[in-house]
Amino acid sequence: LSLAASIASVRFRIAAAARSAGRDPAAITLIAVSKTHPVEAVLAARAVGIADFGENRVQEASGKFAALRRTAPSLRLHLIGPLQTNKVRQAVSLADALHSLDRDRLAEALHESRARGGPCPDCFIQVNVGDEPQKAGIALADADRFIDACRTRWALPVVGLMCIPPVAGDPRPHFARLRDLAGRHGLPGLSMGMTQDFEAAIAEGATHVRIGSAIFGSRA
Ligand SMILES: *Cc1c(COP(=O)(O)O)cnc(C)c1O
């Protein structure tokens, strides 16, 4: 498939999943995850109407997007990968949204950067919904405390929650758990759903789906 056809197909599937869940397709933001793909792929996706892009490494994102963001103000860059505190400065100057706020030290670093007058992206708190030891995200058992602390103690612009469910098994109970947690905290955003599971995520309330391979092809 051409890039345009892949994007059209993904959009069609998003709309179908939204409608069968009784939801408005316009309430779902498609984030095209361009990691590992060259800037030409980003430009081609932009040409067919993609406005939101996802990258998981600050360095790579900076190389591809720093210039582009000055010439294309409507473009939105989402950082979706683990963020080291020593990259916060670069990250906040580049990204519109951060989907991987997952620990006290990072929240504190964002707070300090903001206190010094730096910009701050919209934050999604990443929750380790499957309680997997190898995975990023705040532990489920610690999530209530962390969400409250991010919003009050560190006064960060938290817009929602994010998760990556375990690869094996049905992702839906994990998506549902994230939705319930967000609901309890009155958070509107739910960043969940990737190439393998975005339709299930939409059925459970996803507002932001992060899709790479179904758009750009498989990664090397
Ligand atoms: C790579 C990545 C995606 C996209 O994955 P695909 O399976 O290619 O759609 C989504 N979210 C995160 C956090 C990623 O790192």
The ligand as a Gaussian input file, in Angstrom:
#p B3LYP/6-31G(d) Opt

LIG

0 1
 C        6.488000       2.410000      18.683000
 C        5.391000       2.828000      19.577000
 C        4.051000       2.886000      19.115000
 C        3.622000       2.464000      17.723000
 O        3.739000       1.078000      17.558000
 P        3.115000       0.291000      16.323000
 O        2.901000      -1.077000      16.848000
 O        4.115000       0.348000      15.224000
 O        1.839000       0.953000      15.947000
 C        3.094000       3.334000      20.003000
 N        3.404000       3.695000      21.269000
 C        4.658000       3.646000      21.736000
 C        4.923000       4.057000      23.141000
 C        5.694000       3.218000      20.918000
 O        6.948000       3.169000      21.405000

